[in-house]
Amino acid sequence: MLTRLKLYDTKSRQSIEVKDRDGLVHIYCCGPTVYRPAHIGNLRTFLLADLIRKTLELTGLRVKLVQNITDVGHMSEDVNQEDKVLSQSAREKIDPLTLARKYEQLFHEDLALLNIAKAERYPRASESILLMHEIIQALLEKNHAYIGNDGCVYFDAKSSVGYGQLSGNRLDALKPGHRYEYTEDGAKRFHADWALWKLASNRTEMIWESPWGLGFPGWHIECTAMSLEYLDEKIDVHVGGIDLRFPHHENERAQTHAITGVETINLWSHGEHLLFEGRKMSKSANNVLLLEDVVARGVDPLSIRLVLLENRYRTQMNLTWDAILSAHATLKRWRSVVGPFNAIAVPDNDEVLAALTSDLDTPHVISILRRAEKDPTLTQLQRAELFLYADKVLGLGLEREEVLKPLTEHLAQLLNQRQIARNEKNWKESDRLREILENSGLIIKDSAITQEWQWR
């Protein structure tokens, strides 16, 4: 009998089985807004979709994953708010769609570094405008949308049956001014209604012709249009970060339900927030961690994947450099376990499978591996089989051979200078050079006379 994956469903507030359709599961994951590099917190959400996919495949199911690319640019429902893509294109002095393609490519490179499998499709919002027009027209015909006093098209929130079941927000309790939806001009019938199509106004870039005038789409309509089109109106799992639960996913659900007339999305899976060194990542706090920052320190990017897997996807976690460096060392050890056996056929492991299908309990899987690493009753082959089976989902590249990175001339000079300082008992200079070397990715081990080094 097929082992079923159970995931926590945000809407029902309980773990439920992921349903397939003749052995196929349709997954939609909200993708990046491509105006800057994705930080590690963003990548945690994309890792969640990858874990769901790989676990389903481990149980014998096929998966069709669609992940959108938001390149239209707006991040707010208020026309007067800053458009992130247009603002960044002005800063970098390049065309907004050229900017979007630049960061879209970087997004795909980051996914590859994290060993996240490619989706079947990455539809772009800018290339799906006609799809959105069709959905908006259908909503107007079904009386779920209307043209406001400002000429923009709005969704009628009060027409939505069951609005708030996903986020817990009730329409009668929402006050004017809540995030994304408020405008002061009286154009909407109800303050919680949201824009489906916005007139261009003074905007001159990234605008399109439409039956309602020159303009651009609202944020939420993008995902409704692309998910319904590319997953044949059958969405078994919808994935995103917890910050998208409201208003984006609540409003997307209302639109999608209004179009199909049924609960089209079977399960909502949300990943929690990620802190870095105890604080929320933000540009203002100057603590945004990118994958390129990890690579620049000579650390295996899959160390990030391992650190994230050591925490449940539904728990807020605090990422630290110490944890990243520790994960880097762990990967090296585990690859040495697998190394001699990386081409073997791998038998199933019931304990690992049970943990993964129980709401993606990756911390338990990692604890199984740590226990096996020290278990004297296991043969080297048995240990390698276990690691390789778990890695079908963990995706840590444990079958890879460790490649020794050569020491740069600059670092070699610093090591020589430090040895001279140690010989002269200039401990202050020795400590200063040690800090530089360790920040460059080396581990320094001192004996009474010599110093030894290795890459982290």
FENRAWO-V951316 format. One record per backbone hydrogen bond with DSSP energy under -1.0 kcal/mol. CO is the residue of the C=O (numbers start at 0). NH is the residue of the N-H. E is the energy in kcal/mol with one decimal. If there is no record, write none. Layout:
co={CO CO}
nh={NH NH}
e={E E}
This chain:
co={4 5 6 8 13 15 22 23 24 25 25 26 27 31 32 38 39 41 42 43 44 45 46 47 48 49 50 51 52 53 54 55 56 61 63 64 64 65 68 68 69 77 82 83 84 85 86 87 88 94 95 96 97 98 99 100 101 102 103 104 105 106 107 108 109 110 111 120 122 124 127 128 129 130 131 132 133 134 135 136 137 138 139 143 145 147 151 152 152 153 154 155 156 161 163 169 169 174 177 186 189 193 195 196 197 199 207 209 213 214 215 219 220 221 222 223 224 225 226 227 230 234 236 237 238 239 240 241 243 244 246 247 248 249 250 251 252 253 254 255 256 261 263 266 267 268 270 272 274 275 278 281 288 289 290 291 293 294 299 300 301 302 303 304 305 307 311 312 316 318 319 320 321 322 323 324 325 326 327 328 329 330 331 332 333 334 337 338 340 348 349 350 351 352 354 355 356 356 359 360 361 362 363 364 365 366 367 368 374 378 379 380 381 382 383 384 385 386 388 389 389 390 396 407 408 409 410 411 412 413 414 415 416 417 418 419 420 421 424 425 426 427 428 429 430 431 432 433 434 436 437 440 442 444 449 451 453}
nh={17 358 15 12 8 6 61 20 63 235 236 65 238 69 34 42 43 45 46 47 48 49 50 51 52 53 54 55 56 57 58 60 59 24 26 119 120 28 70 124 33 80 86 87 88 89 90 91 93 98 99 100 101 102 103 104 105 106 107 108 109 110 111 112 113 115 114 66 68 127 131 132 133 134 135 136 137 138 139 140 141 143 142 155 153 150 147 195 196 145 156 158 159 164 167 172 173 177 180 148 192 154 217 152 215 202 214 212 199 207 197 223 224 225 226 227 228 229 230 232 233 265 27 268 29 270 243 244 248 249 250 251 252 253 254 255 256 257 258 259 260 263 234 237 9 239 241 316 318 278 275 286 39 293 294 295 298 297 302 303 305 306 307 308 309 310 314 271 274 276 323 324 325 326 327 328 329 330 331 332 333 334 335 336 337 338 340 341 343 352 353 354 355 356 360 359 5 358 361 364 365 366 367 368 369 370 371 372 377 382 383 384 385 386 387 388 389 390 391 392 393 394 399 411 412 413 414 415 416 417 418 419 420 421 422 423 425 424 426 429 430 431 432 433 434 435 436 437 438 441 440 455 453 451 446 444 442}
e={-2.7 -1.9 -2.8 -1.9 -2.6 -2.6 -3.1 -2.9 -2.8 -1.4 -1.8 -2.5 -3.1 -2.3 -1.8 -2.2 -1.5 -1.2 -2.2 -1.6 -1.6 -1.6 -2.5 -2.3 -2.3 -2.9 -2.3 -2.3 -2.4 -1.9 -1.5 -2.2 -1.3 -2.2 -2.9 -2.2 -1.2 -2.5 -1.1 -2.5 -1.5 -2.1 -2.6 -2.4 -2.4 -1.7 -1.8 -2.5 -1.9 -2.6 -2.3 -2.3 -1.9 -2.1 -2.1 -2.1 -1.6 -1.9 -1.9 -2.0 -2.3 -2.2 -2.0 -2.0 -1.6 -2.8 -1.5 -2.2 -2.6 -1.8 -1.9 -2.3 -2.1 -2.0 -2.9 -2.7 -2.1 -2.2 -2.2 -2.3 -1.8 -2.8 -1.4 -3.1 -3.1 -2.0 -3.1 -3.5 -1.5 -2.3 -1.1 -1.8 -1.7 -1.8 -3.1 -1.4 -1.0 -1.4 -1.0 -1.6 -2.1 -3.1 -2.3 -2.3 -2.2 -2.7 -2.7 -1.5 -2.8 -3.6 -3.0 -1.4 -2.4 -2.4 -2.5 -1.9 -1.8 -2.4 -1.3 -1.4 -1.8 -2.4 -2.5 -3.1 -2.2 -1.9 -2.0 -1.2 -3.1 -1.1 -2.9 -2.5 -2.6 -1.7 -2.2 -2.8 -2.7 -2.0 -1.8 -2.4 -2.6 -1.5 -1.3 -2.7 -2.6 -1.7 -2.7 -1.4 -2.9 -1.4 -3.2 -1.6 -2.4 -1.1 -2.2 -2.2 -1.7 -2.1 -2.4 -1.3 -2.2 -2.5 -2.5 -2.1 -1.1 -1.4 -1.9 -2.7 -3.3 -3.4 -1.9 -2.8 -2.1 -2.2 -2.0 -1.8 -2.1 -2.4 -1.5 -1.8 -2.7 -2.3 -1.3 -1.3 -1.8 -2.7 -3.0 -1.2 -1.9 -2.4 -2.6 -1.7 -2.4 -2.4 -2.3 -1.7 -2.7 -1.1 -2.4 -1.5 -2.5 -2.0 -2.0 -1.9 -2.4 -2.2 -2.3 -2.1 -1.2 -2.2 -2.3 -2.5 -2.0 -2.3 -2.6 -2.1 -2.3 -1.9 -1.4 -1.6 -2.5 -1.7 -1.7 -2.3 -2.1 -2.0 -2.5 -2.0 -2.6 -2.4 -2.2 -2.1 -2.3 -2.5 -2.4 -1.9 -3.2 -1.4 -1.4 -2.3 -2.7 -1.9 -2.4 -2.1 -2.0 -1.7 -2.5 -2.7 -2.2 -1.9 -1.4 -2.6 -1.4 -3.3 -3.1 -3.1 -3.2}
